[in-house]
Amino acid sequence: MSKLPIISASQMGKILNHLGFALIRQKGSHAYFHHPDGRATVVPFHKGEDLGRGLIRAILRDIDLSLEEYARLRRKL
């Protein structure tokens, strides 16, 4: 598989909203997203910076989303 595509925090927020996650609070630059089934994750919104590959993998692990699903949603949105 090729390298994991890098996206911005706002793009990750759109993916999370599409999957049914809701922004429950934000403290500083860190946004906390929660899903009704109990999954949750934190996305850092730092102006002018994209999310790193390691952070994207950690978020995908938190929300139980495969790399293939992530790639499909990224292209769709």
N, CA, C and O atoms as a CHARMM CRD file, in Angstrom:
* protein
*
  308
    1    1 MET  N      0.83400  -1.17300   0.00000 PROA 1      0.00000
    2    1 MET  CA     0.00000   0.00000   0.00000 PROA 1      0.00000
    3    1 MET  C      0.87800   1.23500   0.00000 PROA 1      0.00000
    4    1 MET  O      1.96100   1.24000   0.58600 PROA 1      0.00000
    5    2 SER  N      0.40900   2.27600  -0.65700 PROA 2      0.00000
    6    2 SER  CA     1.18100   3.50900  -0.71100 PROA 2      0.00000
    7    2 SER  C      1.09600   4.24800   0.62200 PROA 2      0.00000
    8    2 SER  O      0.40500   3.81000   1.54200 PROA 2      0.00000
    9    3 LYS  N      1.79200   5.35200   0.71300 PROA 3      0.00000
   10    3 LYS  CA     1.79600   6.12600   1.94800 PROA 3      0.00000
   11    3 LYS  C      0.39400   6.62800   2.27600 PROA 3      0.00000
   12    3 LYS  O     -0.42700   6.86000   1.38800 PROA 3      0.00000
   13    4 LEU  N      0.15000   6.78300   3.54100 PROA 4      0.00000
   14    4 LEU  CA    -1.12900   7.28200   4.02700 PROA 4      0.00000
   15    4 LEU  C     -1.28300   8.74700   3.61700 PROA 4      0.00000
   16    4 LEU  O     -0.40900   9.55900   3.92100 PROA 4      0.00000
   17    5 PRO  N     -2.37500   9.10400   2.93300 PROA 5      0.00000
   18    5 PRO  CA    -2.56100  10.49900   2.52300 PROA 5      0.00000
   19    5 PRO  C     -2.74400  11.42100   3.73300 PROA 5      0.00000
   20    5 PRO  O     -3.46400  11.09300   4.67600 PROA 5      0.00000
   21    6 ILE  N     -2.09600  12.55000   3.68700 PROA 6      0.00000
   22    6 ILE  CA    -2.18100  13.53800   4.76200 PROA 6      0.00000
   23    6 ILE  C     -3.33500  14.49100   4.46500 PROA 6      0.00000
   24    6 ILE  O     -3.54800  14.88700   3.31900 PROA 6      0.00000
   25    7 ILE  N     -4.08000  14.85700   5.51700 PROA 7      0.00000
   26    7 ILE  CA    -5.18000  15.79800   5.37300 PROA 7      0.00000
   27    7 ILE  C     -5.10100  16.84300   6.48600 PROA 7      0.00000
   28    7 ILE  O     -4.32300  16.71300   7.43100 PROA 7      0.00000
   29    8 SER  N     -5.91600  17.86800   6.35100 PROA 8      0.00000
   30    8 SER  CA    -5.97300  18.89600   7.39100 PROA 8      0.00000
   31    8 SER  C     -6.94400  18.46200   8.48400 PROA 8      0.00000
   32    8 SER  O     -7.70100  17.50600   8.31500 PROA 8      0.00000
   33    9 ALA  N     -6.91300  19.16700   9.58800 PROA 9      0.00000
   34    9 ALA  CA    -7.80400  18.85600  10.69800 PROA 9      0.00000
   35    9 ALA  C     -9.25800  19.10200  10.31100 PROA 9      0.00000
   36    9 ALA  O    -10.14200  18.35700  10.73600 PROA 9      0.00000
   37   10 SER  N     -9.51800  20.13100   9.51500 PROA 10     0.00000
   38   10 SER  CA   -10.90300  20.39700   9.10700 PROA 10     0.00000
   39   10 SER  C    -11.43500  19.28900   8.20900 PROA 10     0.00000
   40   10 SER  O    -12.61400  18.94500   8.29700 PROA 10     0.00000
   41   11 GLN  N    -10.59600  18.72400   7.34900 PROA 11     0.00000
   42   11 GLN  CA   -11.01900  17.59000   6.52500 PROA 11     0.00000
   43   11 GLN  C    -11.31700  16.37800   7.39600 PROA 11     0.00000
   44   11 GLN  O    -12.27700  15.65400   7.13100 PROA 11     0.00000
   45   12 MET  N    -10.51900  16.14300   8.42500 PROA 12     0.00000
   46   12 MET  CA   -10.77600  15.03900   9.35100 PROA 12     0.00000
   47   12 MET  C    -12.08400  15.28000  10.09000 PROA 12     0.00000
   48   12 MET  O    -12.84700  14.34100  10.32100 PROA 12     0.00000
   49   13 GLY  N    -12.35000  16.52200  10.46100 PROA 13     0.00000
   50   13 GLY  CA   -13.61000  16.85700  11.10900 PROA 13     0.00000
   51   13 GLY  C    -14.80200  16.54900  10.22000 PROA 13     0.00000
   52   13 GLY  O    -15.82400  16.06100  10.70300 PROA 13     0.00000
   53   14 LYS  N    -14.68400  16.82700   8.92300 PROA 14     0.00000
   54   14 LYS  CA   -15.76400  16.51200   7.97400 PROA 14     0.00000
   55   14 LYS  C    -15.98200  15.00700   7.88400 PROA 14     0.00000
   56   14 LYS  O    -17.12400  14.54800   7.83800 PROA 14     0.00000
   57   15 ILE  N    -14.90100  14.23900   7.85700 PROA 15     0.00000
   58   15 ILE  CA   -15.01400  12.77600   7.80600 PROA 15     0.00000
   59   15 ILE  C    -15.70600  12.27000   9.06700 PROA 15     0.00000
   60   15 ILE  O    -16.59400  11.42000   8.99500 PROA 15     0.00000
   61   16 LEU  N    -15.29900  12.79100  10.22200 PROA 16     0.00000
   62   16 LEU  CA   -15.90100  12.36200  11.48300 PROA 16     0.00000
   63   16 LEU  C    -17.38200  12.71300  11.53500 PROA 16     0.00000
   64   16 LEU  O    -18.19400  11.90100  11.97800 PROA 16     0.00000
   65   17 ASN  N    -17.74500  13.91900  11.08700 PROA 17     0.00000
   66   17 ASN  CA   -19.16000  14.30200  11.05100 PROA 17     0.00000
   67   17 ASN  C    -19.94700  13.39300  10.12500 PROA 17     0.00000
   68   17 ASN  O    -21.07000  13.00400  10.44700 PROA 17     0.00000
   69   18 HSD  N    -19.37400  13.05200   8.98300 PROA 18     0.00000
   70   18 HSD  CA   -20.03200  12.15400   8.02700 PROA 18     0.00000
   71   18 HSD  C    -20.27900  10.77300   8.64500 PROA 18     0.00000
   72   18 HSD  O    -21.27500  10.12100   8.33300 PROA 18     0.00000
   73   19 LEU  N    -19.37700  10.33300   9.51400 PROA 19     0.00000
   74   19 LEU  CA   -19.50700   9.02900  10.15800 PROA 19     0.00000
   75   19 LEU  C    -20.43300   9.05300  11.37500 PROA 19     0.00000
   76   19 LEU  O    -20.66800   8.01100  11.98600 PROA 19     0.00000
   77   20 GLY  N    -20.96200  10.22300  11.73700 PROA 20     0.00000
   78   20 GLY  CA   -21.90100  10.31300  12.84900 PROA 20     0.00000
   79   20 GLY  C    -21.29800  10.80500  14.14800 PROA 20     0.00000
   80   20 GLY  O    -21.96400  10.77100  15.18300 PROA 20     0.00000
   81   21 PHE  N    -20.05200  11.26200  14.12100 PROA 21     0.00000
   82   21 PHE  CA   -19.41700  11.80900  15.31100 PROA 21     0.00000
   83   21 PHE  C    -19.87200  13.24700  15.50300 PROA 21     0.00000
   84   21 PHE  O    -20.10000  13.96600  14.53000 PROA 21     0.00000
   85   22 ALA  N    -20.00200  13.66100  16.73700 PROA 22     0.00000
   86   22 ALA  CA   -20.39600  15.03100  17.04800 PROA 22     0.00000
   87   22 ALA  C    -19.28700  15.70600  17.84900 PROA 22     0.00000
   88   22 ALA  O    -18.64200  15.08700  18.69600 PROA 22     0.00000
   89   23 LEU  N    -19.08300  16.97700  17.56500 PROA 23     0.00000
   90   23 LEU  CA   -18.12000  17.76900  18.32500 PROA 23     0.00000
   91   23 LEU  C    -18.75500  18.06100  19.67600 PROA 23     0.00000
   92   23 LEU  O    -19.75500  18.77300  19.75800 PROA 23     0.00000
   93   24 ILE  N    -18.16900  17.50400  20.74400 PROA 24     0.00000
   94   24 ILE  CA   -18.78300  17.70000  22.05500 PROA 24     0.00000
   95   24 ILE  C    -18.17400  18.86100  22.81800 PROA 24     0.00000
   96   24 ILE  O    -18.85500  19.50600  23.61500 PROA 24     0.00000
   97   25 ARG  N    -16.90000  19.13200  22.58300 PROA 25     0.00000
   98   25 ARG  CA   -16.28600  20.29300  23.21300 PROA 25     0.00000
   99   25 ARG  C    -14.95000  20.57400  22.52700 PROA 25     0.00000
  100   25 ARG  O    -14.40600  19.74000  21.80400 PROA 25     0.00000
  101   26 GLN  N    -14.44800  21.76800  22.78000 PROA 26     0.00000
  102   26 GLN  CA   -13.13500  22.13000  22.27700 PROA 26     0.00000
  103   26 GLN  C    -12.42400  22.91100  23.36300 PROA 26     0.00000
  104   26 GLN  O    -12.96000  23.87600  23.90800 PROA 26     0.00000
  105   27 LYS  N    -11.22400  22.48600  23.66600 PROA 27     0.00000
  106   27 LYS  CA   -10.40600  23.18200  24.66000 PROA 27     0.00000
  107   27 LYS  C     -9.13700  23.62600  23.95200 PROA 27     0.00000
  108   27 LYS  O     -8.29100  22.80500  23.59800 PROA 27     0.00000
  109   28 GLY  N     -9.01500  24.91100  23.75400 PROA 28     0.00000
  110   28 GLY  CA    -7.88200  25.42200  22.99400 PROA 28     0.00000
  111   28 GLY  C     -7.99300  24.98200  21.55000 PROA 28     0.00000
  112   28 GLY  O     -9.00300  25.23200  20.89100 PROA 28     0.00000
  113   29 SER  N     -6.96000  24.33200  21.06300 PROA 29     0.00000
  114   29 SER  CA    -6.95900  23.90100  19.66700 PROA 29     0.00000
  115   29 SER  C     -7.36400  22.43500  19.51500 PROA 29     0.00000
  116   29 SER  O     -7.32000  21.90200  18.40700 PROA 29     0.00000
  117   30 HSD  N     -7.75800  21.77500  20.60500 PROA 30     0.00000
  118   30 HSD  CA    -8.09100  20.35800  20.55000 PROA 30     0.00000
  119   30 HSD  C     -9.60200  20.15300  20.60200 PROA 30     0.00000
  120   30 HSD  O    -10.26700  20.54400  21.56100 PROA 30     0.00000
  121   31 ALA  N    -10.13100  19.52400  19.53700 PROA 31     0.00000
  122   31 ALA  CA   -11.56500  19.26900  19.42700 PROA 31     0.00000
  123   31 ALA  C    -11.84400  17.81800  19.80300 PROA 31     0.00000
  124   31 ALA  O    -11.17100  16.90400  19.32600 PROA 31     0.00000
  125   32 TYR  N    -12.83400  17.61500  20.65600 PROA 32     0.00000
  126   32 TYR  CA   -13.21200  16.28700  21.13500 PROA 32     0.00000
  127   32 TYR  C    -14.46700  15.84000  20.40700 PROA 32     0.00000
  128   32 TYR  O    -15.50600  16.49600  20.48500 PROA 32     0.00000
  129   33 PHE  N    -14.36800  14.71700  19.69500 PROA 33     0.00000
  130   33 PHE  CA   -15.49000  14.16600  18.94400 PROA 33     0.00000
  131   33 PHE  C    -15.96600  12.88700  19.61700 PROA 33     0.00000
  132   33 PHE  O    -15.16000  12.08700  20.09300 PROA 33     0.00000
  133   34 HSD  N    -17.29300  12.70000  19.65400 PROA 34     0.00000
  134   34 HSD  CA   -17.88000  11.52300  20.29400 PROA 34     0.00000
  135   34 HSD  C    -18.96000  10.94600  19.39000 PROA 34     0.00000
  136   34 HSD  O    -19.69100  11.68500  18.73100 PROA 34     0.00000
  137   35 HSD  N    -19.05400   9.62000  19.36300 PROA 35     0.00000
  138   35 HSD  CA   -20.06800   8.90500  18.58200 PROA 35     0.00000
  139   35 HSD  C    -21.07900   8.30600  19.55400 PROA 35     0.00000
  140   35 HSD  O    -20.70300   7.94200  20.66800 PROA 35     0.00000
  141   36 PRO  N    -22.35700   8.19300  19.16600 PROA 36     0.00000
  142   36 PRO  CA   -23.36200   7.61400  20.06800 PROA 36     0.00000
  143   36 PRO  C    -23.03700   6.20400  20.56500 PROA 36     0.00000
  144   36 PRO  O    -23.50400   5.80800  21.63300 PROA 36     0.00000
  145   37 ASP  N    -22.24500   5.44300  19.80800 PROA 37     0.00000
  146   37 ASP  CA   -21.91100   4.07300  20.23300 PROA 37     0.00000
  147   37 ASP  C    -20.74300   4.02300  21.22300 PROA 37     0.00000
  148   37 ASP  O    -20.34600   2.93900  21.65000 PROA 37     0.00000
  149   38 GLY  N    -20.19300   5.17800  21.59000 PROA 38     0.00000
  150   38 GLY  CA   -19.15000   5.22000  22.61200 PROA 38     0.00000
  151   38 GLY  C    -17.74900   5.52600  22.11400 PROA 38     0.00000
  152   38 GLY  O    -16.86900   5.82800  22.92100 PROA 38     0.00000
  153   39 ARG  N    -17.51600   5.46000  20.82100 PROA 39     0.00000
  154   39 ARG  CA   -16.19200   5.78500  20.29600 PROA 39     0.00000
  155   39 ARG  C    -15.93100   7.28100  20.43600 PROA 39     0.00000
  156   39 ARG  O    -16.85300   8.09200  20.33800 PROA 39     0.00000
  157   40 ALA  N    -14.68600   7.63500  20.66400 PROA 40     0.00000
  158   40 ALA  CA   -14.32400   9.04800  20.82000 PROA 40     0.00000
  159   40 ALA  C    -12.89300   9.26300  20.36500 PROA 40     0.00000
  160   40 ALA  O    -12.07800   8.34000  20.37800 PROA 40     0.00000
  161   41 THR  N    -12.59700  10.49000  19.96200 PROA 41     0.00000
  162   41 THR  CA   -11.24400  10.83900  19.56200 PROA 41     0.00000
  163   41 THR  C    -11.03100  12.33800  19.72100 PROA 41     0.00000
  164   41 THR  O    -11.98100  13.10000  19.90000 PROA 41     0.00000
  165   42 VAL  N     -9.77200  12.74300  19.65300 PROA 42     0.00000
  166   42 VAL  CA    -9.38800  14.14900  19.75800 PROA 42     0.00000
  167   42 VAL  C     -8.64300  14.52000  18.48200 PROA 42     0.00000
  168   42 VAL  O     -7.77200  13.78100  18.02300 PROA 42     0.00000
  169   43 VAL  N     -8.99600  15.67900  17.91100 PROA 43     0.00000
  170   43 VAL  CA    -8.32200  16.16900  16.71300 PROA 43     0.00000
  171   43 VAL  C     -7.74200  17.54700  17.01900 PROA 43     0.00000
  172   43 VAL  O     -8.48700  18.45500  17.38900 PROA 43     0.00000
  173   44 PRO  N     -6.42800  17.72300  16.87200 PROA 44     0.00000
  174   44 PRO  CA    -5.83100  19.03700  17.10400 PROA 44     0.00000
  175   44 PRO  C     -6.01100  19.94100  15.88400 PROA 44     0.00000
  176   44 PRO  O     -5.63500  19.56900  14.77200 PROA 44     0.00000
  177   45 PHE  N     -6.57900  21.11200  16.08900 PROA 45     0.00000
  178   45 PHE  CA    -6.77700  22.09300  15.02300 PROA 45     0.00000
  179   45 PHE  C     -5.72800  23.18700  15.17100 PROA 45     0.00000
  180   45 PHE  O     -5.97500  24.20600  15.81700 PROA 45     0.00000
  181   46 HSD  N     -4.55500  22.97600  14.57100 PROA 46     0.00000
  182   46 HSD  CA    -3.47800  23.96600  14.59700 PROA 46     0.00000
  183   46 HSD  C     -3.43700  24.66700  13.25300 PROA 46     0.00000
  184   46 HSD  O     -3.26500  24.03200  12.21300 PROA 46     0.00000
  185   47 LYS  N     -3.59400  25.95600  13.28400 PROA 47     0.00000
  186   47 LYS  CA    -3.68200  26.74700  12.05500 PROA 47     0.00000
  187   47 LYS  C     -2.44400  26.56800  11.17800 PROA 47     0.00000
  188   47 LYS  O     -1.31000  26.69000  11.64300 PROA 47     0.00000
  189   48 GLY  N     -2.68600  26.27900   9.91300 PROA 48     0.00000
  190   48 GLY  CA    -1.59800  26.15300   8.95200 PROA 48     0.00000
  191   48 GLY  C     -0.86900  24.82300   8.97800 PROA 48     0.00000
  192   48 GLY  O      0.10500  24.64600   8.24500 PROA 48     0.00000
  193   49 GLU  N     -1.31600  23.87100   9.80900 PROA 49     0.00000
  194   49 GLU  CA    -0.63700  22.57800   9.90100 PROA 49     0.00000
  195   49 GLU  C     -1.58700  21.44800   9.52500 PROA 49     0.00000
  196   49 GLU  O     -2.76600  21.46600   9.87900 PROA 49     0.00000
  197   50 ASP  N     -1.05800  20.47000   8.80700 PROA 50     0.00000
  198   50 ASP  CA    -1.80100  19.25500   8.50400 PROA 50     0.00000
  199   50 ASP  C     -1.56000  18.23200   9.59800 PROA 50     0.00000
  200   50 ASP  O     -0.62300  18.35600  10.38600 PROA 50     0.00000
  201   51 LEU  N     -2.41400  17.22300   9.63600 PROA 51     0.00000
  202   51 LEU  CA    -2.23700  16.13200  10.58800 PROA 51     0.00000
  203   51 LEU  C     -1.13700  15.20900  10.08200 PROA 51     0.00000
  204   51 LEU  O     -1.08800  14.90700   8.89000 PROA 51     0.00000
  205   52 GLY  N     -0.27400  14.76600  10.94800 PROA 52     0.00000
  206   52 GLY  CA     0.78900  13.84200  10.56100 PROA 52     0.00000
  207   52 GLY  C      0.24500  12.43100  10.35900 PROA 52     0.00000
  208   52 GLY  O     -0.84700  12.10300  10.82200 PROA 52     0.00000
  209   53 ARG  N      1.00700  11.61900   9.67500 PROA 53     0.00000
  210   53 ARG  CA     0.57400  10.24000   9.38900 PROA 53     0.00000
  211   53 ARG  C      0.32800   9.43400  10.66600 PROA 53     0.00000
  212   53 ARG  O     -0.63700   8.67600  10.75200 PROA 53     0.00000
  213   54 GLY  N      1.20400   9.60300  11.65200 PROA 54     0.00000
  214   54 GLY  CA     1.04500   8.87600  12.91300 PROA 54     0.00000
  215   54 GLY  C     -0.21600   9.28700  13.64200 PROA 54     0.00000
  216   54 GLY  O     -0.91200   8.44300  14.20600 PROA 54     0.00000
  217   55 LEU  N     -0.51800  10.58000  13.63700 PROA 55     0.00000
  218   55 LEU  CA    -1.72600  11.07100  14.28900 PROA 55     0.00000
  219   55 LEU  C     -2.97500  10.58600  13.55500 PROA 55     0.00000
  220   55 LEU  O     -3.96300  10.21900  14.19100 PROA 55     0.00000
  221   56 ILE  N     -2.93700  10.58300  12.23100 PROA 56     0.00000
  222   56 ILE  CA    -4.07400  10.07700  11.45900 PROA 56     0.00000
  223   56 ILE  C     -4.31500   8.60400  11.79100 PROA 56     0.00000
  224   56 ILE  O     -5.45800   8.19100  11.98300 PROA 56     0.00000
  225   57 ARG  N     -3.24700   7.81400  11.86000 PROA 57     0.00000
  226   57 ARG  CA    -3.39100   6.39600  12.22100 PROA 57     0.00000
  227   57 ARG  C     -3.98700   6.23900  13.62000 PROA 57     0.00000
  228   57 ARG  O     -4.82300   5.36300  13.84300 PROA 57     0.00000
  229   58 ALA  N     -3.56200   7.08000  14.55700 PROA 58     0.00000
  230   58 ALA  CA    -4.09600   7.00900  15.92000 PROA 58     0.00000
  231   58 ALA  C     -5.58300   7.34800  15.94200 PROA 58     0.00000
  232   58 ALA  O     -6.35800   6.69300  16.64000 PROA 58     0.00000
  233   59 ILE  N     -5.98500   8.36300  15.18500 PROA 59     0.00000
  234   59 ILE  CA    -7.39900   8.72800  15.11100 PROA 59     0.00000
  235   59 ILE  C     -8.20000   7.59600  14.48000 PROA 59     0.00000
  236   59 ILE  O     -9.28500   7.26700  14.96200 PROA 59     0.00000
  237   60 LEU  N     -7.68300   6.99300  13.40900 PROA 60     0.00000
  238   60 LEU  CA    -8.37900   5.88600  12.75700 PROA 60     0.00000
  239   60 LEU  C     -8.52100   4.69600  13.70000 PROA 60     0.00000
  240   60 LEU  O     -9.54400   4.01200  13.68700 PROA 60     0.00000
  241   61 ARG  N     -7.49900   4.44700  14.51900 PROA 61     0.00000
  242   61 ARG  CA    -7.58700   3.38100  15.52800 PROA 61     0.00000
  243   61 ARG  C     -8.66200   3.70800  16.56600 PROA 61     0.00000
  244   61 ARG  O     -9.43400   2.83600  16.96500 PROA 61     0.00000
  245   62 ASP  N     -8.70500   4.96700  16.99800 PROA 62     0.00000
  246   62 ASP  CA    -9.69800   5.38500  17.98700 PROA 62     0.00000
  247   62 ASP  C    -11.12400   5.17700  17.49300 PROA 62     0.00000
  248   62 ASP  O    -12.00400   4.79700  18.26500 PROA 62     0.00000
  249   63 ILE  N    -11.34900   5.42500  16.20900 PROA 63     0.00000
  250   63 ILE  CA   -12.71000   5.35000  15.68000 PROA 63     0.00000
  251   63 ILE  C    -12.99600   4.03200  14.96300 PROA 63     0.00000
  252   63 ILE  O    -14.05500   3.87400  14.35600 PROA 63     0.00000
  253   64 ASP  N    -12.05900   3.09000  15.03000 PROA 64     0.00000
  254   64 ASP  CA   -12.21600   1.76600  14.39800 PROA 64     0.00000
  255   64 ASP  C    -12.52800   1.86300  12.90900 PROA 64     0.00000
  256   64 ASP  O    -13.48800   1.26000  12.43000 PROA 64     0.00000
  257   65 LEU  N    -11.71600   2.62200  12.18100 PROA 65     0.00000
  258   65 LEU  CA   -11.89300   2.79800  10.74400 PROA 65     0.00000
  259   65 LEU  C    -10.66000   2.24900  10.03600 PROA 65     0.00000
  260   65 LEU  O     -9.53200   2.57100  10.40900 PROA 65     0.00000
  261   66 SER  N    -10.87200   1.43000   9.02500 PROA 66     0.00000
  262   66 SER  CA    -9.75400   0.84000   8.28300 PROA 66     0.00000
  263   66 SER  C     -9.13100   1.88100   7.35400 PROA 66     0.00000
  264   66 SER  O     -9.74200   2.90300   7.04400 PROA 66     0.00000
  265   67 LEU  N     -7.91500   1.60100   6.92200 PROA 67     0.00000
  266   67 LEU  CA    -7.22900   2.50800   5.99700 PROA 67     0.00000
  267   67 LEU  C     -7.96800   2.60300   4.66600 PROA 67     0.00000
  268   67 LEU  O     -7.98700   3.66300   4.04000 PROA 67     0.00000
  269   68 GLU  N     -8.58000   1.49600   4.23100 PROA 68     0.00000
  270   68 GLU  CA    -9.33000   1.48900   2.97500 PROA 68     0.00000
  271   68 GLU  C    -10.57600   2.37400   3.08100 PROA 68     0.00000
  272   68 GLU  O    -10.88900   3.13400   2.16400 PROA 68     0.00000
  273   69 GLU  N    -11.28200   2.26400   4.21100 PROA 69     0.00000
  274   69 GLU  CA   -12.46400   3.10000   4.43300 PROA 69     0.00000
  275   69 GLU  C    -12.06700   4.57500   4.49100 PROA 69     0.00000
  276   69 GLU  O    -12.75600   5.43600   3.94400 PROA 69     0.00000
  277   70 TYR  N    -10.95900   4.85000   5.15400 PROA 70     0.00000
  278   70 TYR  CA   -10.46000   6.22700   5.25100 PROA 70     0.00000
  279   70 TYR  C    -10.16600   6.77800   3.86400 PROA 70     0.00000
  280   70 TYR  O    -10.56400   7.89900   3.54600 PROA 70     0.00000
  281   71 ALA  N     -9.47800   6.00500   3.03900 PROA 71     0.00000
  282   71 ALA  CA    -9.14000   6.45500   1.69100 PROA 71     0.00000
  283   71 ALA  C    -10.40100   6.70400   0.86300 PROA 71     0.00000
  284   71 ALA  O    -10.47400   7.67400   0.10900 PROA 71     0.00000
  285   72 ARG  N    -11.38900   5.82600   1.00700 PROA 72     0.00000
  286   72 ARG  CA   -12.64400   5.99100   0.25200 PROA 72     0.00000
  287   72 ARG  C    -13.37800   7.25100   0.69500 PROA 72     0.00000
  288   72 ARG  O    -13.85700   8.01700  -0.14100 PROA 72     0.00000
  289   73 LEU  N    -13.47000   7.47200   2.00800 PROA 73     0.00000
  290   73 LEU  CA   -14.15500   8.65800   2.52400 PROA 73     0.00000
  291   73 LEU  C    -13.40000   9.93300   2.15600 PROA 73     0.00000
  292   73 LEU  O    -14.01500  10.95600   1.85500 PROA 73     0.00000
  293   74 ARG  N    -12.09200   9.87600   2.18000 PROA 74     0.00000
  294   74 ARG  CA   -11.27900  11.04300   1.84600 PROA 74     0.00000
  295   74 ARG  C    -11.52900  11.47800   0.40600 PROA 74     0.00000
  296   74 ARG  O    -11.62200  12.67200   0.12000 PROA 74     0.00000
  297   75 ARG  N    -11.63700  10.51400  -0.49300 PROA 75     0.00000
  298   75 ARG  CA   -11.90800  10.83600  -1.91200 PROA 75     0.00000
  299   75 ARG  C    -13.34000  11.33900  -2.08700 PROA 75     0.00000
  300   75 ARG  O    -13.60500  12.21100  -2.91400 PROA 75     0.00000
  301   76 LYS  N    -14.26100  10.77700  -1.29800 PROA 76     0.00000
  302   76 LYS  CA   -15.68200  11.11000  -1.43100 PROA 76     0.00000
  303   76 LYS  C    -15.97200  12.52700  -0.94600 PROA 76     0.00000
  304   76 LYS  O    -16.75900  13.24700  -1.56000 PROA 76     0.00000
  305   77 LEU  N    -15.33900  12.92400   0.15400 PROA 77     0.00000
  306   77 LEU  CA   -15.61800  14.23400   0.74000 PROA 77     0.00000
  307   77 LEU  C    -14.60800  15.18700   0.26800 PROA 77     0.00000
  308   77 LEU  O    -14.64800  16.36100   0.63700 PROA 77     0.00000
